[in-house]
Amino acid sequence: MSNYKLGVEVVSAHDLMPKGGHGSSSPCVELHFDGQKFRTSIKEKDLNPVWDERFYFNIADPASLPELALEASVISFNKATHSKTILGKVRIAGASFVPFADAVVMQYPLEKRGMFSRVKGELSLKVFLTNDPSIKPSNPLPAIDSNPSNPPPSQAHKVLAQVPILSRSTPRENKSDSRHTFHSIPKKIDQHHYSAPVSEPVRHVVDSMKPEPQPHRMFKVYSLVSTQQPVDYALKETSPFLGGGQIVGGRVIRAEKPASTYDLVEQMQYLFVRVVKARDLPAMDVTGSLDPYVEVKVGNYKGTTKHFEKKQNPEWNEVFAFSREHMQASILEVVIKDKDLLKDDFVGIIRFDLHDVPTRVPPDSPLAPEWYRLEDKMGDKTKGELMLAVWIGTQADESFPDAWHSDAVARFDASSVISHIKSKVYHAPRLWYVRVNIVEAQDIVIKEKARFPDVYVKAQLGNQVLKTRTVQARTFNPLWNEDLMFVAAEPFEDHLILSVEDRVAPNKDEVLGRVVIPLGSLEKRVDDHIILGHWFDLEKPVLIDVDQLKKDKFSTRIFLRVCLDGGYHVLDESTHYSSDLRPTAKQLWKPSIGLLELGVLNAEGLHPMKSREGKGTSDTYCVAKYGQKWVRTRTIIDSLSPRYNEQYTWEVYDPATVLTVGVFDNCQLEKGSNGDKDAKIGKVRIRLSTLETGYAAAPSSPNSSCTS
């Protein structure tokens, strides 16, 4: 007999349908698997029951798991009439079973028993496989207990003491602020995933229980969806085909080919055409000149390079990417034309059969460009050559971010929008605290000798302006001893400007002197050592008579302690959503604890943000921020269900940080936009402490979903 057991932990149910005319139900759960049946205890008059009971089924033949299924029925028992009513059921295919280490508590929406059944609510289960020989199968199905408040002890409770339960939160305990919390327990399950009779996943699961180490990573891929419940965001398990293989039951079923660096997203094929340069092109005008450009055409999609004036050996070095999903032609045409005021002249053409184009997947070496002889319209060789490289690749290709995309520029002039649609990576500058301790001034000079000055110091760094208190000095040596703090970004382009000012009348101040301190000259402090002070001479704010300067024996000066403090983290985010807690100084950074990988797959159900050709649409892109690194996907034109399939990585130094992902509508593409601000669609914040190894997360708004 096989040592493998199927463990089923019945955790709880939520929002069950009341039965019996009393506005409530007394539910239990019946489990059926391979001819074996078990039942939980009955929870009297409880529409949100919690069981926390575990059962184990025998698995006679692990190879037969793909043909088997676990059925869990929620049943309401009426003690007065001894009748049973099915409140709903859940069916989980054997192909989705995973080992105990990979299992998590999932909430399954209850299915109808028949066409006219009324069902609502969810059932929380944890289903897993184990080959622990110390675990014994549970007792047979018990009889319905007439006193459900005191159920008899079962073998399931005894086994529960032997096998530890992983920590989890019940639905009531998981009511954290969903606006910035990424829930780790899925709320709704895609039932189509559990109905596919796939045998390979189960064999893979069974093999993984053997003592040999697993040579591959594991992923759990979810999508965020909106719900009608009070929470804004929930999770839905999916089974996409990603670069590393298909995700089934939280595990990767490896593809035949090795995974590339884009293993968290779906592979999207593109036809890449790199137009490098041309030589010996024929003269077309009567003046013997040529204004050449290249037109790359596949079916209805066409890309155009910039044109050169009067140049027979032009160099373009531009890349075009045509989505294979949208191509409806088998011939690629690369045409050189001569720019003209009335009609552009044909110079030469090169044709490629797409079936003969080679496929290239990194880390394969880039395809080297080659010289191709131009042909005329009849297919005969003509004067001139064009250097090209043509290959089939994916979004993992290093040419992808800089490529002209057919699906994005088909509606617009490429030269006007290409800079607004490309994917980009930004690195925010390091921020430093600028600490300024203003101690005192000496020998200040005012115009009215008969009064004592009311002086203060105004400090300015860029747009930041701070002031000390006003001192009504009885001498001409005012004392402040105040600390001011600014934030400066590398590279230090702004200067620290300090001015001593005298309040001569209400709302009237007079500048007595000014000093400009370049930030690059300041000491960088990384600990708590004392910064030595220095005297700085104040310059007169206006030009004065040279003879007057000769009469002044003493110049006004100010005593300061100034430094760049790198021992702390400059908090430029909300403390609740901080993505970086490191101090500014790199020498104080601890080693990274791992790598955060984000694959942005797609979005569904986006609301139209604009109108085009009489219908609502959106031109969306995603932005993700973590630490000092910002990333932006390419813009997907005219789609409410865009597919991005781009992947990015960050180094992680602290698990108590938050990744923020947002979706925006690009408002820079239409003529006359004049730099309009891109519209926000939605965002989500993902706490890294809730993620598991290989976990992927995605942005979502309350009315849409996005998967990664």
matplotlib code that plots the C-alpha trace (Angstrom):
import matplotlib.pyplot as plt

x = [0.0, 1.2, 2.5, 1.0, -1.9, -4.1, -4.5, -7.5, -7.8, -11.3, -10.7, -13.9, -16.8, -18.0, -21.4, -23.4, -27.0, -29.5, -31.8, -34.7, -36.7, -34.8, -32.3, -29.4, -27.9, -26.1, -23.4, -20.9, -18.6, -18.6, -15.4, -15.4, -12.3, -11.7, -14.6, -13.6, -15.8, -15.2, -17.4, -16.6, -18.5, -21.7, -21.6, -25.0, -26.7, -23.5, -23.3, -19.6, -18.4, -14.8, -13.8, -10.0, -10.3, -7.9, -8.5, -6.3, -7.3, -5.4, -4.0, -3.9, -2.0, -0.4, -0.3, -4.1, -4.4, -5.1, -8.2, -9.5, -11.0, -11.8, -15.3, -16.3, -20.0, -21.2, -24.4, -26.9, -28.4, -31.8, -31.9, -35.7, -36.5, -33.2, -33.0, -30.0, -29.7, -26.7, -25.5, -22.9, -20.0, -16.4, -14.6, -10.8, -9.0, -6.2, -3.9, -3.7, -2.6, 0.7, 3.0, 2.4, 5.3, 3.7, 0.0, -1.8, -5.3, -7.5, -11.1, -13.2, -16.5, -19.3, -20.8, -24.4, -25.6, -28.0, -29.3, -32.0, -30.0, -29.4, -25.9, -23.6, -20.6, -17.0, -15.2, -11.7, -9.6, -6.0, -5.3, -1.9, 0.0, 2.2, 4.2, 4.9, 4.6, 3.6, 0.4, -2.6, -5.8, -8.7, -11.7, -14.6, -17.6, -19.2, -23.0, -24.7, -24.3, -27.6, -25.6, -23.4, -22.1, -20.1, -18.7, -16.8, -13.1, -12.0, -8.8, -8.5, -8.0, -5.4, -3.4, -3.8, -1.5, 1.1, 1.4, 1.9, -0.5, 1.1, 0.2, -2.6, -5.4, -9.1, -11.2, -12.2, -8.6, -7.5, -9.3, -6.2, -6.3, -6.6, -5.6, -1.9, -2.0, -1.4, -3.4, -1.6, -4.7, -6.6, -10.2, -11.6, -10.3, -10.5, -12.3, -11.1, -7.7, -8.8, -10.8, -7.9, -6.9, -3.1, -1.0, 2.4, 1.9, 1.0, 4.0, 6.1, 4.6, 5.1, 8.7, 9.4, 8.6, 11.6, 14.8, 16.6, 16.8, 14.5, 16.6, 13.9, 12.1, 8.5, 6.0, 2.6, 1.0, -2.1, -4.1, -5.8, -9.5, -12.2, -15.0, -18.4, -17.1, -15.8, -12.2, -10.9, -8.6, -8.6, -6.5, -7.3, -5.2, -4.4, -2.5, -0.7, 2.0, 5.0, 8.6, 9.6, 6.7, 3.0, 1.9, -0.3, -1.2, 1.4, 4.2, 6.1, 5.7, 8.9, 8.9, 11.0, 13.4, 15.3, 13.8, 15.2, 15.4, 11.8, 10.4, 7.7, 5.7, 4.2, 6.5, 5.4, 7.0, 8.1, 9.6, 12.6, 14.1, 17.2, 17.9, 21.6, 22.8, 22.9, 25.6, 26.0, 22.4, 21.5, 20.8, 17.1, 16.7, 17.7, 20.3, 21.9, 20.8, 18.9, 16.8, 16.6, 14.5, 13.5, 9.9, 9.5, 6.2, 4.5, 0.9, -1.0, 1.7, 4.3, 7.3, 9.4, 12.9, 13.9, 15.0, 18.3, 18.7, 21.1, 22.9, 23.7, 25.3, 22.9, 23.1, 19.9, 20.5, 16.8, 14.9, 11.3, 9.3, 6.2, 3.9, 3.6, 0.2, -1.2, 0.7, -1.4, 1.2, 4.1, 6.3, 8.5, 9.2, 12.0, 11.8, 14.2, 12.4, 13.4, 11.6, 9.8, 7.3, 4.7, 5.3, 8.1, 10.1, 10.9, 14.6, 14.8, 13.3, 14.4, 11.8, 12.0, 9.9, 8.9, 9.2, 12.9, 13.6, 15.8, 14.6, 16.8, 16.3, 18.8, 21.4, 22.0, 24.3, 22.6, 22.1, 24.8, 23.5, 24.3, 24.5, 21.6, 21.5, 18.5, 16.0, 13.7, 9.9, 10.4, 12.7, 15.9, 19.1, 19.7, 22.2, 22.7, 22.9, 21.2, 22.6, 19.9, 19.4, 16.0, 15.1, 12.2, 12.5, 10.6, 10.3, 13.4, 15.4, 17.7, 16.4, 12.9, 12.9, 14.3, 12.3, 9.6, 6.4, 3.9, 1.0, 1.7, 2.5, 0.0, -2.4, 0.2, 3.2, 6.2, 8.5, 6.0, 5.2, 8.1, 9.7, 6.4, 5.6, 8.9, 9.6, 12.0, 14.0, 14.7, 17.1, 16.1, 19.1, 20.4, 19.1, 21.2, 20.2, 21.9, 22.3, 23.0, 23.7, 23.6, 25.5, 26.2, 27.1, 29.7, 30.1, 26.9, 26.4, 23.1, 22.2, 20.5, 23.2, 20.8, 19.0, 19.8, 19.0, 16.3, 18.1, 17.4, 19.1, 17.2, 18.6, 17.7, 18.5, 16.7, 13.0, 13.5, 13.5, 13.9, 14.4, 15.8, 14.0, 14.4, 16.9, 16.5, 20.2, 21.6, 24.9, 26.0, 26.9, 23.5, 23.4, 20.9, 22.4, 19.6, 19.5, 18.0, 17.7, 17.3, 17.3, 19.6, 19.8, 22.9, 24.4, 24.6, 23.7, 22.0, 24.0, 23.2, 22.5, 22.5, 21.5, 21.4, 18.5, 17.3, 13.6, 13.6, 9.7, 6.7, 6.8, 10.1, 13.4, 16.8, 19.6, 22.8, 25.0, 24.9, 27.1, 26.9, 28.2, 28.6, 27.2, 30.1, 32.5, 30.7, 31.9, 29.9, 29.1, 28.1, 28.2, 27.6, 31.0, 31.0, 31.2, 33.7, 32.4, 33.8, 33.5, 32.1, 32.5, 29.2, 29.2, 27.3, 24.1, 24.5, 27.4, 28.7, 31.3, 34.9, 36.1, 33.5, 34.8, 38.3, 36.9, 35.4, 37.9, 35.9, 33.8, 30.5, 30.8, 28.8, 29.7, 28.2, 28.4, 27.4, 27.5, 25.9, 24.5, 24.4, 23.8, 20.0, 17.5, 15.8, 12.2, 10.6, 7.6, 4.9, 6.1, 3.4, 4.4, 8.2, 10.1, 13.6, 14.9, 18.6, 20.8, 22.1, 25.8, 26.5, 29.2, 26.4, 24.2, 23.8, 24.1, 21.0, 18.8, 17.5, 16.1, 12.6, 11.2, 8.1, 6.5, 3.7, 1.4, -1.8, -4.8, -8.6, -11.7, -10.0, -12.4, -12.1, -10.2, -10.7, -12.8, -11.3, -13.3, -16.5, -15.7, -14.1, -10.5, -7.3, -3.5, -2.1, 1.3, 2.4, 4.8, 6.5, 8.6, 10.8, 13.8, 15.6, 14.5, 11.4, 10.3, 7.8, 6.4, 5.7, 2.4, -0.2, -2.3, -6.1, -6.8, -8.9, -7.3, -3.6, -0.9, 2.4, 4.5, 7.5, 9.8, 11.9, 14.1, 15.2, 17.7, 16.0, 17.6, 14.7, 11.5, 9.6, 9.2, 6.5, 6.5, 4.1, 2.6, 0.4, -1.5, -1.7, -3.3, -0.9, -2.1, 1.0, 0.0, -2.7, -1.9, -2.4, -1.8, 0.8, 2.3, -0.9, -0.5, -1.0, -4.2, -4.1, -6.2, -5.3, -2.4, -1.7, 1.0, 2.5, 4.2, 7.2, 6.7, 3.6, 5.4, 6.8, 9.8, 8.9, 5.7, 4.4, 2.1, 0.2, -1.5, -5.2, -7.8, -11.2, -12.9, -10.2, -7.6, -4.0, -2.0, 1.7]
y = [0.0, 3.5, 5.7, 8.8, 10.5, 13.3, 15.8, 18.1, 20.8, 22.2, 25.7, 27.7, 28.9, 32.4, 34.0, 30.7, 30.6, 30.4, 27.4, 26.1, 29.4, 30.7, 32.9, 30.5, 27.1, 24.4, 23.4, 20.6, 19.6, 16.2, 15.2, 12.6, 11.2, 7.9, 6.1, 7.5, 9.8, 12.0, 14.6, 17.5, 18.4, 20.4, 24.1, 25.0, 28.1, 29.6, 31.1, 31.8, 28.5, 27.7, 24.0, 23.8, 20.0, 17.9, 14.6, 12.2, 10.0, 7.0, 7.2, 3.7, 4.7, 8.2, 7.8, 7.8, 11.2, 13.2, 11.1, 11.7, 14.7, 15.8, 16.9, 19.0, 19.6, 22.0, 20.5, 22.1, 19.6, 20.3, 18.6, 18.9, 17.1, 15.2, 16.4, 17.6, 20.4, 21.0, 24.6, 24.2, 22.2, 22.5, 20.1, 20.1, 18.1, 15.8, 17.4, 20.5, 18.8, 20.0, 18.9, 20.2, 22.7, 24.4, 24.3, 27.4, 28.0, 29.0, 30.2, 28.4, 29.9, 27.3, 25.9, 25.0, 21.5, 21.9, 24.5, 25.9, 25.7, 28.9, 29.0, 31.7, 31.8, 30.4, 27.4, 27.7, 24.5, 23.5, 20.5, 18.8, 15.5, 13.9, 10.7, 10.9, 7.2, 8.3, 9.8, 7.4, 7.7, 9.2, 7.3, 6.5, 8.8, 9.3, 9.4, 12.8, 13.7, 14.6, 16.8, 18.8, 21.1, 18.1, 16.2, 13.0, 13.1, 11.7, 10.5, 13.7, 15.6, 13.1, 13.6, 17.3, 17.2, 15.3, 17.5, 21.3, 23.7, 26.6, 30.0, 31.7, 34.2, 33.5, 35.8, 37.8, 38.3, 39.4, 42.7, 44.9, 48.0, 46.6, 49.9, 49.1, 45.4, 42.6, 39.7, 36.4, 34.2, 34.0, 35.1, 33.5, 30.6, 30.1, 26.8, 26.2, 25.7, 22.7, 20.9, 20.2, 16.5, 17.1, 14.1, 15.7, 18.1, 15.2, 13.2, 16.2, 16.7, 13.1, 13.2, 16.3, 14.5, 12.4, 13.3, 14.7, 18.5, 20.3, 21.9, 24.5, 27.4, 27.5, 30.2, 31.2, 33.5, 35.5, 38.3, 41.0, 41.4, 43.6, 42.2, 43.2, 42.6, 45.5, 44.7, 46.6, 43.9, 40.1, 37.4, 34.9, 32.0, 31.6, 29.1, 31.1, 29.9, 31.9, 32.0, 29.3, 27.0, 26.6, 27.4, 24.5, 24.3, 26.8, 25.0, 25.4, 22.7, 23.3, 24.1, 22.1, 25.0, 26.5, 29.6, 33.0, 36.0, 36.7, 33.6, 35.4, 36.6, 35.1, 34.9, 37.2, 36.8, 39.7, 40.1, 42.4, 44.3, 46.4, 48.9, 49.8, 51.7, 51.8, 52.4, 53.3, 54.3, 55.7, 59.4, 60.1, 63.8, 65.8, 67.4, 64.1, 64.1, 61.6, 62.1, 58.4, 56.7, 53.1, 51.8, 48.4, 46.7, 43.5, 43.2, 46.3, 47.4, 49.8, 51.5, 54.3, 55.6, 59.2, 60.6, 62.2, 65.1, 64.6, 61.5, 58.4, 56.5, 57.1, 55.5, 54.9, 52.1, 51.9, 48.8, 47.8, 45.2, 43.7, 41.6, 38.1, 37.9, 40.6, 39.8, 38.6, 38.3, 36.0, 38.4, 41.2, 44.1, 46.6, 49.5, 52.4, 55.5, 59.0, 61.8, 64.2, 67.0, 65.5, 61.7, 59.7, 57.8, 54.1, 53.3, 49.6, 46.7, 43.6, 40.8, 38.2, 35.1, 35.0, 31.2, 31.5, 34.2, 32.7, 32.7, 34.2, 33.9, 35.5, 34.5, 33.6, 36.1, 39.0, 38.4, 40.2, 42.5, 41.6, 43.5, 42.9, 43.9, 46.0, 44.8, 46.8, 46.3, 43.4, 41.5, 42.3, 43.4, 47.1, 49.6, 50.0, 47.8, 47.9, 46.5, 44.6, 42.2, 40.3, 37.8, 36.4, 37.2, 37.9, 40.8, 39.5, 40.7, 43.6, 45.5, 45.4, 48.5, 50.8, 49.3, 51.0, 48.9, 48.3, 47.8, 51.1, 53.5, 52.3, 55.2, 58.0, 59.6, 57.5, 60.5, 62.3, 59.5, 57.1, 58.8, 58.6, 54.9, 53.1, 51.2, 53.0, 52.5, 55.4, 55.6, 58.3, 60.2, 59.6, 62.1, 63.6, 65.6, 69.0, 70.0, 73.7, 74.9, 78.6, 79.8, 83.5, 86.5, 89.1, 92.8, 93.3, 96.7, 98.5, 101.9, 103.3, 103.6, 104.8, 101.5, 97.9, 95.5, 92.8, 90.2, 86.7, 84.3, 83.1, 79.8, 78.7, 75.5, 75.3, 75.8, 75.1, 78.2, 78.2, 81.0, 81.3, 83.3, 87.1, 88.2, 91.7, 92.1, 94.6, 94.3, 93.9, 90.2, 88.3, 84.8, 82.1, 78.6, 77.1, 74.0, 73.9, 70.8, 70.5, 67.7, 67.7, 65.3, 64.1, 65.6, 68.7, 71.4, 73.9, 76.0, 76.7, 80.4, 82.1, 85.7, 87.8, 90.2, 93.0, 93.7, 97.5, 97.8, 95.5, 93.5, 95.2, 93.4, 94.5, 92.1, 92.8, 90.2, 86.9, 83.8, 81.1, 77.6, 74.9, 71.6, 69.7, 71.4, 70.1, 67.3, 64.0, 62.6, 58.9, 58.7, 60.9, 62.7, 66.4, 68.7, 71.6, 75.1, 77.7, 81.5, 82.6, 86.1, 87.7, 89.5, 92.8, 92.3, 95.4, 97.3, 100.1, 102.7, 101.4, 104.2, 103.0, 99.5, 100.8, 102.5, 99.3, 97.7, 94.5, 92.5, 90.9, 87.2, 84.3, 81.1, 77.9, 74.1, 72.6, 69.0, 66.4, 63.7, 60.3, 58.2, 58.3, 57.4, 60.4, 59.5, 60.7, 58.3, 57.7, 55.7, 53.1, 52.5, 53.0, 51.0, 51.9, 52.1, 52.3, 55.2, 57.5, 56.5, 53.4, 52.2, 51.7, 49.5, 45.9, 43.1, 42.5, 39.6, 38.6, 39.7, 41.0, 40.0, 41.6, 40.3, 42.6, 40.4, 42.0, 44.1, 43.4, 45.5, 48.9, 51.8, 54.0, 57.2, 58.9, 58.8, 57.9, 57.4, 57.4, 54.8, 54.7, 53.5, 53.9, 54.0, 52.5, 51.7, 50.5, 52.1, 50.2, 51.8, 50.1, 51.8, 54.2, 52.4, 53.3, 51.2, 52.0, 49.5, 50.4, 52.0, 49.7, 51.7, 51.6, 48.6, 48.1, 44.6, 45.4, 42.7, 44.1, 41.0, 42.8, 41.8, 43.8, 43.1, 44.9, 44.1, 43.8, 44.9, 44.9, 42.7, 45.4, 47.4, 48.0, 47.7, 50.2, 49.5, 51.9, 52.0, 55.2, 56.4, 58.1, 61.6, 62.5, 60.9, 63.1, 66.2, 69.3, 67.5, 70.1, 67.9, 67.0, 65.1, 61.4, 60.2, 57.8, 54.7, 52.8, 51.5, 48.8, 48.5, 45.1, 44.4, 42.2, 40.6, 38.9, 37.4, 33.9, 32.9, 33.3, 35.2, 37.7, 40.6, 43.1, 46.5, 46.8, 49.5, 48.9, 48.5, 46.5, 43.9, 43.4, 40.2, 39.6]
z = [0.0, -0.8, 2.1, 0.6, 2.3, 1.2, 4.1, 4.2, 6.8, 7.1, 8.4, 8.2, 6.1, 5.5, 4.6, 4.3, 3.1, 6.0, 5.9, 8.0, 8.3, 11.3, 9.5, 10.3, 9.6, 11.6, 9.1, 8.8, 6.0, 4.3, 2.5, -0.3, -2.0, -3.7, -2.0, 1.5, 3.4, 6.5, 8.3, 10.5, 13.7, 13.4, 14.3, 15.8, 14.2, 12.7, 9.2, 9.7, 11.3, 12.3, 12.5, 12.3, 11.9, 9.8, 8.0, 6.1, 3.1, 1.9, -1.6, -3.1, -6.3, -6.6, -10.4, -10.4, -8.7, -12.0, -12.5, -8.9, -7.2, -3.7, -3.1, 0.0, 0.6, 3.2, 4.8, 7.1, 9.6, 11.1, 14.5, 14.8, 11.6, 11.2, 7.7, 5.7, 3.2, 1.0, 1.2, -1.5, -2.6, -3.8, -6.2, -6.4, -9.0, -8.0, -10.5, -8.2, -5.0, -3.6, -0.7, 2.8, 2.6, -0.4, 0.8, 1.9, 3.2, 0.3, 0.2, -2.4, -3.5, -3.0, -6.2, -6.9, -6.6, -9.4, -11.9, -9.5, -6.3, -4.3, -3.0, -1.6, 0.7, 0.7, 2.2, 3.5, 3.0, 3.1, 0.9, 0.7, 0.1, 2.6, 2.9, 6.6, 7.8, 11.3, 10.0, 10.0, 8.0, 9.8, 11.2, 8.9, 8.5, 11.9, 12.4, 12.8, 16.4, 18.2, 20.5, 18.2, 21.0, 22.4, 19.5, 20.3, 19.8, 16.5, 15.1, 13.2, 16.4, 17.6, 14.4, 14.7, 17.7, 15.8, 12.8, 13.4, 11.7, 9.8, 11.2, 9.4, 9.8, 9.7, 7.4, 10.4, 11.6, 8.1, 8.1, 7.9, 5.8, 2.3, 0.8, 1.6, 2.6, 0.1, 1.4, 1.5, 1.6, -1.7, -1.6, -4.8, -6.7, -10.5, -10.7, -14.2, -12.9, -10.8, -13.5, -15.9, -15.8, -15.9, -14.9, -15.1, -12.1, -9.8, -10.8, -10.2, -6.8, -5.8, -7.0, -5.1, -1.8, -2.2, -0.2, -3.3, -3.4, -5.7, -8.5, -9.5, -8.0, -7.0, -7.8, -6.6, -9.1, -8.1, -9.6, -7.6, -8.2, -6.9, -4.8, -3.4, 0.1, 2.3, 1.4, -1.7, -2.9, -2.9, -4.5, -7.3, -8.2, -11.9, -14.1, -16.8, -19.0, -17.9, -19.1, -16.6, -17.5, -16.5, -13.0, -11.7, -8.0, -7.0, -8.7, -12.0, -14.6, -16.5, -20.2, -22.6, -23.1, -20.2, -18.7, -19.6, -17.2, -18.0, -16.2, -14.2, -17.3, -20.4, -23.3, -26.1, -29.6, -31.7, -35.1, -34.6, -37.5, -36.9, -39.7, -39.4, -42.5, -46.3, -48.8, -52.5, -52.9, -56.3, -56.9, -57.4, -58.0, -61.0, -58.8, -58.1, -54.4, -52.3, -49.1, -47.9, -45.3, -44.6, -44.4, -42.7, -43.4, -42.3, -43.5, -42.3, -39.8, -41.0, -39.3, -40.7, -39.9, -39.9, -43.2, -44.1, -46.6, -49.5, -48.1, -50.1, -47.2, -44.3, -40.8, -38.9, -36.3, -35.4, -34.2, -35.0, -33.1, -34.7, -32.4, -33.8, -32.2, -34.5, -37.7, -40.6, -43.3, -44.0, -45.9, -44.4, -46.7, -46.1, -48.6, -49.0, -50.3, -51.3, -49.4, -51.7, -51.4, -53.6, -53.7, -52.2, -54.8, -54.6, -54.3, -53.6, -51.6, -49.6, -48.9, -46.2, -45.8, -42.1, -42.0, -42.7, -40.0, -37.2, -33.5, -30.9, -27.1, -24.6, -23.5, -27.1, -28.7, -30.6, -34.3, -36.3, -39.1, -42.7, -46.0, -48.4, -52.0, -53.0, -55.6, -57.8, -58.0, -60.5, -58.2, -60.1, -58.3, -58.4, -57.0, -53.3, -50.2, -46.8, -43.6, -41.6, -38.8, -38.7, -36.0, -33.9, -30.2, -27.0, -24.6, -22.9, -25.8, -24.9, -28.0, -26.8, -24.5, -27.3, -30.2, -32.2, -31.4, -34.1, -31.7, -30.0, -32.8, -35.4, -34.6, -34.2, -35.7, -34.5, -34.2, -31.9, -29.4, -29.4, -26.3, -24.4, -24.9, -24.2, -21.0, -18.7, -15.5, -13.2, -10.3, -7.7, -6.4, -2.9, -0.4, 2.4, 5.5, 5.6, 9.2, 9.9, 13.4, 13.4, 16.5, 16.4, 14.2, 14.9, 14.1, 12.2, 10.7, 10.4, 8.9, 11.9, 14.6, 17.2, 17.7, 18.4, 15.5, 15.5, 13.5, 12.3, 9.8, 6.7, 5.2, 1.7, -0.2, -3.5, -2.7, 1.0, 3.2, 7.0, 9.5, 13.0, 15.6, 15.7, 18.3, 19.8, 20.5, 22.9, 21.1, 17.5, 18.2, 18.2, 19.5, 18.2, 18.6, 16.5, 14.4, 10.9, 8.7, 4.9, 2.4, -0.6, -3.5, -5.4, -7.4, -5.3, -7.7, -5.3, -2.8, 0.8, 1.0, 4.5, 4.9, 8.1, 8.0, 10.2, 10.8, 10.5, 10.4, 10.3, 7.0, 6.1, 6.4, 5.4, 4.3, 6.3, 4.7, 2.8, 2.5, -0.2, 0.8, -1.9, -0.6, -2.2, 0.2, 3.3, 5.5, 5.2, 8.6, 9.1, 12.9, 15.9, 16.0, 16.7, 13.7, 14.2, 13.6, 11.2, 10.8, 7.4, 6.2, 5.1, 1.8, 1.3, -0.5, -2.7, -4.2, -2.0, -2.3, -2.3, 0.0, 2.5, 2.4, 3.3, 6.3, 7.7, 10.0, 10.6, 8.3, 9.5, 9.9, 11.2, 13.1, 11.7, 12.1, 8.8, 7.5, 5.3, 7.6, 6.0, 9.2, 8.9, 6.2, 4.6, 4.8, 1.5, 1.8, 4.2, 7.2, 6.6, 3.0, 3.1, 0.5, 1.8, 5.4, 4.7, 5.8, 3.1, 3.6, 1.6, 4.1, 6.6, 4.5, 5.6, 3.0, 0.8, 2.0, -1.4, -4.7, -5.4, -8.8, -10.2, -13.4, -14.7, -16.8, -17.7, -16.6, -16.9, -16.6, -16.8, -17.1, -20.2, -19.5, -22.8, -26.0, -29.4, -32.6, -30.7, -28.1, -24.7, -24.4, -22.4, -23.2, -20.1, -18.5, -15.1, -12.7, -9.9, -7.2, -4.6, -2.9, -5.2, -8.4, -10.4, -13.4, -16.1, -18.6, -22.2, -23.0, -24.5, -26.9, -27.1, -24.8, -21.7, -21.2, -21.8, -21.7, -20.5, -19.7, -18.4, -15.6, -13.2, -10.2, -7.0, -4.3, -0.9, 2.3, 4.7, 4.6, 6.5, 3.3, 0.7, -3.1, -4.8, -8.2, -10.1, -13.4, -15.4, -18.6, -21.0, -21.9, -24.0, -27.3, -28.7, -30.6, -28.5, -25.2, -24.3, -21.6, -19.9, -16.6, -17.0, -15.3, -12.3, -12.7, -9.5, -7.4, -4.8, -2.1, -1.5, 1.8, 1.3, 4.6, 3.2, 0.2, -0.2, -2.3, -5.9, -5.1, -7.7, -7.0, -9.1, -9.2, -8.9, -8.5, -6.8, -10.2, -12.1, -11.8, -12.9, -12.8, -12.2]

ax = plt.figure().add_subplot(projection="3d")
ax.plot(x, y, z, "-o")
ax.set_aspect("equal")
plt.show()
